[in-house]
Structure formats: structure tokens, C-alpha cells
Amino acid sequence: MLRIHFVLIGEGSSDTGLIPHLEKLCIEVGADEVSGTSPDFQRISEAVSSSIETKIKATLILEPSANLIFIHRDADSRDPQPRYSEIISAVQTSGCTRSYIAVVPVQETEAWLLLDEQAIRQIAQRPNGRRDLNLPRPNRVESIANAKERLQDTLVTACELGGRRLDRFKKKFPTHRQLLLHRLPIGGPLEQVISWRRLREDLRQSLQALRSSDN
């Protein structure tokens, strides 16, 4: 039986919304039991910097039982390879010997969130809304350079609010983003997104290696 306890090292606190998605994905590609968490760096006596290497070292101290580490960094461009190289270098420099997966959405994570119309309308509290959200096609979503702003605008369109109620709604964007990450479905339109397919395949290979090492 393959039991996975993973840690997600994210770019910000709202990235914890990815944990349920990654738990489901682990089961989908071969794990039997899964639990995921994010490191609480405030438990470290010394300040933890924003560098990936420092975060990995702190994570190894905080979560010694984890057998898999997800490291999330947006590509912030159409070429994700520099981020993959950055993560590989940080893992090697940190001395980490655990299995790890780089989670590198092309451009920004919000590109993945633009594909779930039903979830967007539900978060906007207009599940039966009729306004055209003009969502991008899955095979084109990674070409959007300002996916975060596009998602914010899409939520504004979907909520159909105005005035002060709209102002209050806009201020909740970090919460809305986290909820959308939490509800991110497995497969569907995401199967057409290259960066997500790479995540899925890298995870599948890592779980196979972990299963073999347990036998």
C-alpha cells in the first residue's frame, strides 16, 4: 500500500487551496492513502526567507515524516523552464533527498482557474448567471500574460454587482482565489493544459518510484 504524506511549499498562504486538488490527483495517479499539508514557517525560531532553498530546509525540519514535497512557483512567462531549473537547483543545494514535484503553471496559477465556469459562477454567488464570461479556450489559456487580472475581472462580471457591494466583493479576491483552487477539478479542460499535464505525469512517475522503493 502506497501512503503519501506530502508538503506543499507555495508562493503565498492562499496556495494552500491547492492541497485538496493535489490530494485527489495523488489518488488518481496511483496512491492508496494521501494526506497533505503546508509548512508553518512561524514554528522555526529563525526567520525563513523567500528563497526556495531556505523554504525546503525549513520544511525538512518541520515535516520529517513527509515522503513527497510539492514546490509551487508560477512561471511568470510563457517559458516555464527557468522555474524548473530554479527548483532543481534549490533542491540540490538544500541537500533534500525526498521525492519532489515542481508545480509550475505557465504564466500564473490563475490561468488554471479560468477554465471552470461553474466554480467561478458559484464563487460569485450567481450559479445561474447569464452574463457571458468570455473564458479562454483551454489550449490558449497559458498564453494569457495577466491571468490574475483576467480572473479578477471575470469574477466581477460573474457577480453582477455594482456600487459598494461590488467594492466589498473585489476585496475578497484572495479568499475567492483560494476557494477556486480548493475546487479545482481533476481532468476536464485541464487535460488540455500543458503545464498541468506535466504535473500529472511527473507525479505519476514519482509515485511509481516510491511504490517500487517500498517493495
Backbone as CSV, one residue per row, in Angstrom:
resi,resn,N_x,N_y,N_z,CA_x,CA_y,CA_z,C_x,C_y,C_z
1,MET,0.848,-1.194,0.000,0.000,0.000,0.000,0.881,1.240,0.000
2,LEU,0.583,2.157,-0.904,1.380,3.384,-1.016,0.695,4.506,-0.252
3,ARG,1.311,4.900,0.859,0.810,6.009,1.661,1.660,7.233,1.396
4,ILE,1.012,8.323,1.039,1.714,9.565,0.744,1.350,10.618,1.778
5,HIS,2.382,11.184,2.368,2.194,12.382,3.185,3.047,13.460,2.540
6,PHE,2.391,14.440,1.941,3.147,15.451,1.217,3.057,16.823,1.876
7,VAL,4.011,17.657,1.503,4.038,19.046,1.930,4.042,19.918,0.684
8,LEU,3.223,20.946,0.698,3.200,21.906,-0.405,3.921,23.178,0.015
9,ILE,5.020,23.476,-0.667,5.709,24.749,-0.476,5.174,25.699,-1.542
10,GLY,4.404,26.676,-1.120,3.754,27.579,-2.063,4.419,28.931,-2.133
11,GLU,3.862,29.783,-2.975,4.366,31.150,-3.090,3.723,32.075,-2.060
12,GLY,2.538,31.722,-1.602,1.806,32.529,-0.636,0.829,31.666,0.139
13,SER,0.219,32.258,1.146,-0.668,31.484,2.025,-1.898,30.951,1.306
14,SER,-2.388,31.669,0.285,-3.593,31.207,-0.404,-3.336,29.968,-1.255
15,ASP,-2.055,29.633,-1.482,-1.739,28.436,-2.264,-2.159,27.155,-1.553
16,THR,-2.445,27.253,-0.249,-2.904,26.059,0.465,-4.192,25.513,-0.128
17,GLY,-4.899,26.354,-0.881,-6.101,25.871,-1.560,-5.811,24.758,-2.550
18,LEU,-4.551,24.631,-2.987,-4.170,23.565,-3.920,-4.085,22.197,-3.258
19,ILE,-3.990,22.159,-1.941,-3.756,20.888,-1.255,-4.840,19.853,-1.542
20,PRO,-6.147,20.181,-1.429,-7.164,19.166,-1.753,-7.066,18.672,-3.200
21,HIS,-6.735,19.570,-4.126,-6.581,19.172,-5.522,-5.427,18.180,-5.665
22,LEU,-4.309,18.460,-5.020,-3.152,17.582,-5.108,-3.409,16.249,-4.406
23,GLU,-4.185,16.265,-3.343,-4.554,15.013,-2.686,-5.357,14.136,-3.639
24,LYS,-6.336,14.727,-4.309,-7.144,13.967,-5.272,-6.300,13.485,-6.438
25,LEU,-5.366,14.317,-6.883,-4.515,13.940,-8.005,-3.605,12.772,-7.628
26,CYS,-3.087,12.765,-6.403,-2.257,11.646,-5.957,-3.028,10.324,-6.018
27,ILE,-4.270,10.351,-5.555,-5.102,9.141,-5.613,-5.350,8.753,-7.065
28,GLU,-5.616,9.740,-7.894,-5.913,9.497,-9.309,-4.770,8.779,-10.016
29,VAL,-3.538,9.111,-9.657,-2.401,8.555,-10.403,-1.651,7.446,-9.670
30,GLY,-2.205,6.956,-8.535,-1.603,5.740,-8.005,-1.434,5.590,-6.514
31,ALA,-1.665,6.631,-5.710,-1.527,6.488,-4.262,-2.761,5.808,-3.674
32,ASP,-2.558,5.124,-2.561,-3.680,4.460,-1.882,-4.239,5.315,-0.749
33,GLU,-3.368,5.991,-0.045,-3.782,6.908,1.011,-2.946,8.178,0.891
34,VAL,-3.578,9.312,1.130,-2.879,10.587,0.947,-3.287,11.571,2.040
35,SER,-2.315,12.290,2.536,-2.579,13.452,3.380,-1.590,14.543,2.977
36,GLY,-2.087,15.756,2.916,-1.232,16.867,2.515,-1.304,18.004,3.506
37,THR,-0.245,18.764,3.580,-0.202,19.910,4.479,0.727,20.960,3.881
38,SER,0.782,22.112,4.528,1.744,23.144,4.152,2.585,23.464,5.385
39,PRO,3.845,23.838,5.214,4.706,24.086,6.374,4.349,25.383,7.082
40,ASP,4.355,25.335,8.392,4.126,26.531,9.205,5.482,27.097,9.591
41,PHE,5.993,27.998,8.764,7.337,28.514,8.979,7.465,29.339,10.256
42,GLN,6.350,29.740,10.838,6.408,30.507,12.086,6.881,29.646,13.254
43,ARG,6.882,28.324,13.047,7.372,27.417,14.087,8.898,27.379,14.130
44,ILE,9.545,27.933,13.100,11.001,27.990,13.067,11.467,29.231,13.832
45,SER,12.445,29.046,14.703,12.892,30.168,15.556,13.500,31.293,14.733
46,GLU,14.226,30.950,13.671,14.821,31.968,12.817,13.895,32.269,11.645
47,ALA,13.953,33.489,11.146,13.105,33.873,10.020,13.447,33.051,8.786
48,VAL,12.411,32.621,8.087,12.578,31.842,6.856,12.436,32.794,5.677
49,SER,13.464,32.895,4.876,13.432,33.818,3.743,12.543,33.281,2.636
50,SER,12.386,34.055,1.591,11.509,33.665,0.492,12.186,32.749,-0.516
51,SER,13.461,32.453,-0.333,14.159,31.590,-1.291,13.654,30.154,-1.186
52,ILE,13.613,29.477,-2.317,13.123,28.095,-2.328,14.022,27.205,-1.482
53,GLU,15.329,27.405,-1.585,16.274,26.582,-0.823,16.009,26.680,0.673
54,THR,15.837,27.893,1.173,15.597,28.089,2.605,14.271,27.461,3.025
55,LYS,13.255,27.608,2.175,11.953,27.009,2.491,12.038,25.491,2.535
56,ILE,12.814,24.897,1.635,12.962,23.438,1.622,13.643,22.978,2.906
57,LYS,14.714,23.649,3.294,15.435,23.271,4.514,14.518,23.354,5.732
58,ALA,13.723,24.415,5.809,12.800,24.560,6.931,11.723,23.480,6.903
59,THR,11.252,23.155,5.704,10.217,22.130,5.558,10.713,20.770,6.023
60,LEU,11.957,20.440,5.733,12.521,19.155,6.162,12.570,19.053,7.678
61,ILE,12.753,20.190,8.346,12.751,20.210,9.816,11.328,20.078,10.357
62,LEU,10.407,20.805,9.741,9.030,20.858,10.238,8.243,19.593,9.952
63,GLU,8.513,18.959,8.811,7.721,17.798,8.385,8.631,16.610,8.071
64,PRO,9.276,16.051,9.088,10.223,14.952,8.840,9.575,13.673,8.301
65,SER,8.272,13.522,8.480,7.604,12.299,8.022,7.108,12.393,6.576
66,ALA,7.225,13.557,5.971,6.747,13.723,4.592,7.633,12.933,3.626
67,ASN,6.991,12.195,2.722,7.767,11.452,1.723,7.645,12.048,0.327
68,LEU,6.992,13.206,0.228,6.857,13.884,-1.059,6.702,15.381,-0.812
69,ILE,7.383,16.175,-1.621,7.293,17.625,-1.495,6.861,18.215,-2.830
70,PHE,5.802,19.011,-2.802,5.395,19.792,-3.967,5.966,21.200,-3.791
71,ILE,6.563,21.730,-4.853,7.127,23.076,-4.816,6.466,23.905,-5.911
72,HIS,5.679,24.875,-5.512,4.903,25.665,-6.466,5.570,26.998,-6.746
73,ARG,5.800,27.259,-8.027,6.289,28.560,-8.490,5.655,28.851,-9.834
74,ASP,4.966,29.965,-9.955,4.436,30.364,-11.261,5.596,30.650,-12.215
75,ALA,5.393,30.336,-13.491,6.426,30.604,-14.484,6.612,32.103,-14.704
76,ASP,5.501,32.853,-14.605,5.510,34.299,-14.851,5.991,34.646,-16.254
77,SER,5.896,33.700,-17.154,6.225,33.905,-18.564,5.681,32.715,-19.335
78,ARG,5.856,32.726,-20.648,5.392,31.605,-21.465,6.388,30.452,-21.468
79,ASP,7.574,30.667,-20.915,8.611,29.629,-20.857,8.796,29.176,-19.414
80,PRO,8.340,27.975,-19.064,8.440,27.525,-17.676,9.809,26.967,-17.296
81,GLN,10.668,26.724,-18.274,11.913,26.013,-17.986,12.805,26.710,-16.958
82,PRO,12.930,28.055,-16.988,13.747,28.687,-15.930,13.263,28.375,-14.521
83,ARG,11.944,28.257,-14.332,11.417,27.924,-12.999,11.772,26.488,-12.625
84,TYR,11.631,25.563,-13.585,12.008,24.175,-13.297,13.485,24.100,-12.916
85,SER,14.327,24.816,-13.646,15.762,24.816,-13.359,16.037,25.420,-11.978
86,GLU,15.304,26.485,-11.650,15.451,27.131,-10.345,15.103,26.160,-9.217
87,ILE,14.033,25.410,-9.394,13.593,24.464,-8.366,14.584,23.314,-8.241
88,ILE,15.041,22.777,-9.359,16.018,21.689,-9.327,17.278,22.123,-8.583
89,SER,17.763,23.318,-8.900,18.966,23.832,-8.254,18.759,23.994,-6.754
90,ALA,17.594,24.505,-6.351,17.307,24.722,-4.930,17.235,23.396,-4.177
91,VAL,16.636,22.394,-4.791,16.540,21.076,-4.155,17.932,20.494,-3.945
92,GLN,18.762,20.570,-4.964,20.115,20.018,-4.861,20.938,20.758,-3.819
93,THR,20.855,22.073,-3.806,21.639,22.883,-2.867,21.188,22.669,-1.427
94,SER,19.900,22.431,-1.246,19.357,22.244,0.101,19.738,20.909,0.714
95,GLY,20.182,19.970,-0.126,20.512,18.638,0.360,19.303,17.729,0.510
96,CYS,18.172,18.145,-0.036,16.940,17.359,0.068,17.057,16.068,-0.739
97,THR,16.722,14.959,-0.103,16.732,13.661,-0.793,15.322,13.093,-0.941
98,ARG,14.319,13.840,-0.533,12.928,13.387,-0.676,12.484,13.512,-2.134
99,SER,11.491,12.754,-2.491,10.871,12.931,-3.802,10.197,14.294,-3.836
100,TYR,10.291,14.958,-4.956,9.673,16.272,-5.070,9.061,16.445,-6.444
101,ILE,8.069,17.321,-6.509,7.376,17.645,-7.752,7.335,19.148,-7.891
102,ALA,7.764,19.652,-9.029,7.642,21.077,-9.323,6.255,21.358,-9.902
103,VAL,5.558,22.297,-9.312,4.246,22.728,-9.795,4.450,24.099,-10.429
104,VAL,4.483,24.143,-11.763,4.849,25.371,-12.467,3.790,25.729,-13.513
105,PRO,2.718,26.378,-13.082,1.752,26.871,-14.074,2.406,27.899,-14.981
106,VAL,2.173,27.790,-16.284,2.714,28.768,-17.224,1.971,30.083,-17.035
107,GLN,2.741,31.170,-17.051,2.249,32.495,-16.698,1.891,32.501,-15.211
108,GLU,0.626,32.287,-14.852,0.207,32.345,-13.457,-0.787,31.229,-13.153
109,THR,-0.854,30.850,-11.863,-1.785,29.796,-11.444,-3.219,30.129,-11.824
110,GLU,-3.545,31.406,-11.822,-4.914,31.829,-12.135,-5.363,31.372,-13.524
111,ALA,-4.402,31.072,-14.410,-4.769,30.562,-15.735,-5.554,29.263,-15.610
112,TRP,-5.143,28.386,-14.672,-5.868,27.138,-14.463,-7.287,27.408,-13.961
113,LEU,-7.435,28.452,-13.155,-8.731,28.737,-12.532,-9.724,29.347,-13.505
114,LEU,-9.247,29.845,-14.625,-10.130,30.448,-15.623,-10.903,29.418,-16.441
115,LEU,-10.658,28.135,-16.185,-11.262,27.097,-17.014,-12.544,26.509,-16.424
116,ASP,-12.849,26.856,-15.181,-14.008,26.243,-14.505,-15.134,27.269,-14.363
117,GLU,-15.966,27.366,-15.390,-17.040,28.356,-15.387,-18.020,28.141,-14.240
118,GLN,-18.387,26.903,-13.988,-19.354,26.626,-12.927,-18.831,27.091,-11.567
119,ALA,-17.550,26.799,-11.277,-16.984,27.212,-9.993,-16.915,28.731,-9.888
120,ILE,-16.559,29.402,-10.966,-16.490,30.868,-10.954,-17.861,31.459,-10.638
121,ARG,-18.896,30.949,-11.277,-20.250,31.468,-11.032,-20.703,31.168,-9.602
122,GLN,-20.318,30.017,-9.073,-20.699,29.684,-7.699,-19.991,30.585,-6.693
123,ILE,-18.692,30.825,-6.903,-17.944,31.706,-6.014,-18.519,33.120,-6.063
124,ALA,-18.971,33.512,-7.251,-19.575,34.840,-7.424,-21.015,34.888,-6.921
125,GLN,-21.514,33.744,-6.429,-22.869,33.616,-5.891,-23.923,33.911,-6.957
126,ARG,-23.598,33.557,-8.190,-24.544,33.643,-9.295,-24.461,32.355,-10.104
127,PRO,-24.830,31.211,-9.469,-24.673,29.920,-10.159,-25.480,29.815,-11.449
128,ASN,-26.553,30.594,-11.548,-27.384,30.567,-12.757,-27.240,31.842,-13.577
129,GLY,-26.119,32.545,-13.364,-25.889,33.794,-14.080,-25.841,33.593,-15.588
130,ARG,-26.221,34.619,-16.313,-26.297,34.534,-17.768,-25.258,35.400,-18.478
131,ARG,-24.563,36.243,-17.744,-23.586,37.101,-18.398,-22.475,36.264,-19.033
132,ASP,-22.088,36.650,-20.228,-21.017,35.959,-20.930,-19.693,36.256,-20.226
133,LEU,-18.993,35.214,-19.788,-17.732,35.393,-19.078,-16.526,35.414,-20.017
134,ASN,-16.754,35.087,-21.250,-15.686,35.146,-22.264,-14.428,34.412,-21.783
135,LEU,-14.611,33.190,-21.331,-13.490,32.412,-20.819,-12.603,31.925,-21.961
136,PRO,-11.298,31.852,-21.728,-10.382,31.393,-22.781,-10.511,29.900,-23.032
137,ARG,-10.129,29.478,-24.212,-10.090,28.056,-24.502,-8.921,27.419,-23.761
138,PRO,-9.066,26.167,-23.327,-8.007,25.513,-22.556,-6.653,25.512,-23.257
139,ASN,-6.666,25.308,-24.569,-5.388,25.236,-25.276,-4.769,26.606,-25.536
140,ARG,-5.445,27.674,-25.093,-4.924,29.024,-25.275,-4.701,29.746,-23.938
141,VAL,-5.128,29.135,-22.844,-5.151,29.850,-21.572,-3.746,30.215,-21.093
142,GLU,-2.746,29.416,-21.448,-1.396,29.694,-20.965,-0.701,30.812,-21.740
143,SER,-1.383,31.341,-22.723,-0.830,32.485,-23.445,-1.263,33.813,-22.831
144,ILE,-2.111,33.770,-21.794,-2.602,34.981,-21.142,-1.544,35.486,-20.163
145,ALA,-1.028,36.672,-20.422,0.060,37.207,-19.603,-0.424,37.769,-18.268
146,ASN,-1.686,38.141,-18.191,-2.225,38.772,-16.970,-3.403,37.954,-16.438
147,ALA,-3.153,36.675,-16.203,-4.235,35.769,-15.808,-4.876,36.173,-14.491
148,LYS,-4.088,36.711,-13.561,-4.655,37.117,-12.272,-5.674,38.226,-12.466
149,GLU,-5.302,39.251,-13.248,-6.233,40.351,-13.505,-7.437,39.860,-14.306
150,ARG,-7.207,38.944,-15.217,-8.302,38.398,-16.016,-9.292,37.647,-15.122
151,LEU,-8.777,36.901,-14.162,-9.660,36.186,-13.246,-10.447,37.161,-12.382
152,GLN,-9.792,38.204,-11.896,-10.497,39.214,-11.097,-11.628,39.849,-11.906
153,ASP,-11.341,40.213,-13.144,-12.356,40.824,-13.999,-13.499,39.852,-14.276
154,THR,-13.146,38.572,-14.447,-14.172,37.561,-14.729,-15.103,37.392,-13.536
155,LEU,-14.549,37.382,-12.333,-15.374,37.275,-11.132,-16.286,38.486,-10.978
156,VAL,-15.770,39.663,-11.316,-16.587,40.882,-11.268,-17.752,40.771,-12.237
157,THR,-17.484,40.286,-13.431,-18.555,40.104,-14.415,-19.578,39.099,-13.922
158,ALA,-19.085,38.009,-13.349,-19.975,36.931,-12.921,-20.856,37.334,-11.742
159,CYS,-20.368,38.201,-10.855,-21.134,38.529,-9.647,-22.321,39.446,-9.921
160,GLU,-22.286,40.211,-11.025,-23.390,41.083,-11.428,-23.752,42.100,-10.338
161,LEU,-22.744,42.582,-9.623,-22.974,43.566,-8.566,-22.532,44.956,-9.021
162,GLY,-22.879,45.933,-8.223,-22.462,47.303,-8.502,-22.293,48.075,-7.202
163,GLY,-21.736,49.267,-7.307,-21.614,50.146,-6.151,-20.790,49.573,-5.021
164,ARG,-21.222,49.812,-3.788,-20.479,49.381,-2.618,-20.428,47.869,-2.495
165,ARG,-21.469,47.200,-2.933,-21.468,45.737,-2.859,-20.373,45.162,-3.754
166,LEU,-20.160,45.781,-4.891,-19.086,45.342,-5.783,-17.727,45.626,-5.156
167,ASP,-17.581,46.771,-4.520,-16.315,47.105,-3.861,-15.973,46.069,-2.790
168,ARG,-16.974,45.678,-2.013,-16.750,44.673,-0.965,-16.389,43.328,-1.590
169,PHE,-17.041,43.015,-2.696,-16.773,41.752,-3.381,-15.330,41.711,-3.880
170,LYS,-14.851,42.789,-4.464,-13.494,42.841,-5.005,-12.448,42.608,-3.919
171,LYS,-12.710,43.102,-2.721,-11.747,42.973,-1.634,-11.589,41.522,-1.172
172,LYS,-12.508,40.677,-1.561,-12.469,39.265,-1.155,-11.726,38.390,-2.152
173,PHE,-11.036,38.991,-3.119,-10.401,38.191,-4.172,-9.447,37.120,-3.627
174,PRO,-8.583,37.408,-2.633,-7.709,36.342,-2.129,-8.486,35.126,-1.634
175,THR,-9.623,35.373,-0.961,-10.461,34.267,-0.497,-11.091,33.545,-1.672
176,HIS,-11.576,34.298,-2.651,-12.174,33.684,-3.835,-11.159,32.823,-4.571
177,ARG,-9.937,33.317,-4.688,-8.877,32.552,-5.363,-8.616,31.242,-4.639
178,GLN,-8.538,31.309,-3.309,-8.270,30.105,-2.538,-9.397,29.088,-2.697
179,LEU,-10.626,29.554,-2.715,-11.766,28.659,-2.892,-11.752,28.016,-4.277
180,LEU,-11.380,28.783,-5.283,-11.298,28.223,-6.636,-10.204,27.172,-6.729
181,LEU,-9.075,27.404,-6.060,-8.018,26.397,-6.020,-8.523,25.129,-5.342
182,HIS,-9.255,25.316,-4.244,-9.792,24.179,-3.487,-10.737,23.343,-4.348
183,ARG,-11.496,24.004,-5.215,-12.494,23.304,-6.030,-11.969,22.878,-7.400
184,LEU,-10.706,23.166,-7.681,-10.144,22.855,-8.990,-10.339,21.382,-9.308
185,PRO,-11.053,21.062,-10.381,-11.355,19.665,-10.673,-10.167,18.937,-11.292
186,ILE,-10.187,17.639,-11.179,-9.191,16.799,-11.841,-9.636,16.556,-13.280
187,GLY,-8.722,16.708,-14.208,-9.049,16.423,-15.603,-9.924,17.484,-16.226
188,GLY,-10.820,17.067,-17.117,-11.667,18.016,-17.825,-10.822,18.932,-18.683
189,PRO,-11.150,20.222,-18.725,-10.374,21.165,-19.537,-8.893,21.211,-19.161
190,LEU,-8.564,20.902,-17.914,-7.164,20.928,-17.506,-6.308,19.948,-18.297
191,GLU,-6.926,18.886,-18.808,-6.172,17.906,-19.576,-5.570,18.512,-20.842
192,GLN,-6.067,19.651,-21.260,-5.536,20.308,-22.455,-4.463,21.343,-22.126
193,VAL,-4.160,21.494,-20.844,-3.174,22.491,-20.408,-1.836,21.796,-20.192
194,ILE,-0.834,22.205,-20.935,0.452,21.502,-20.957,1.097,21.448,-19.575
195,SER,1.101,22.555,-18.845,1.779,22.574,-17.547,1.106,21.635,-16.557
196,TRP,-0.221,21.539,-16.617,-0.925,20.626,-15.716,-0.659,19.179,-16.116
197,ARG,-0.603,18.891,-17.401,-0.293,17.531,-17.845,1.107,17.126,-17.395
198,ARG,2.038,18.073,-17.419,3.388,17.761,-16.940,3.372,17.460,-15.452
199,LEU,2.619,18.236,-14.684,2.480,17.957,-13.249,1.948,16.557,-13.030
200,ARG,0.927,16.205,-13.751,0.311,14.879,-13.590,1.307,13.775,-13.918
201,GLU,2.045,13.924,-15.017,2.985,12.884,-15.428,4.162,12.797,-14.472
202,ASP,4.698,13.938,-14.047,5.800,13.921,-13.075,5.375,13.245,-11.781
203,LEU,4.153,13.518,-11.347,3.644,12.898,-10.125,3.478,11.393,-10.311
204,ARG,2.960,10.994,-11.445,2.775,9.555,-11.710,4.108,8.821,-11.619
205,GLN,5.143,9.376,-12.220,6.451,8.737,-12.195,7.035,8.697,-10.788
206,SER,6.856,9.771,-10.029,7.364,9.803,-8.664,6.663,8.774,-7.775
207,LEU,5.361,8.636,-7.942,4.636,7.653,-7.131,5.027,6.234,-7.501
208,GLN,5.272,6.003,-8.773,5.747,4.672,-9.183,7.087,4.347,-8.520
209,ALA,7.980,5.341,-8.492,9.290,5.135,-7.877,9.148,4.888,-6.363
210,LEU,8.263,5.630,-5.721,8.040,5.439,-4.289,7.443,4.068,-4.007
211,ARG,6.548,3.624,-4.845,5.949,2.287,-4.644,7.009,1.204,-4.804
212,SER,7.872,1.368,-5.799,8.927,0.378,-6.026,9.905,0.334,-4.860
213,SER,10.213,1.495,-4.294,11.161,1.546,-3.186,10.584,0.935,-1.913
214,ASP,9.244,0.887,-1.810,8.598,0.309,-0.634,8.540,-1.220,-0.699
215,ASN,8.673,-1.749,-1.923,8.569,-3.204,-2.109,9.904,-3.896,-1.816
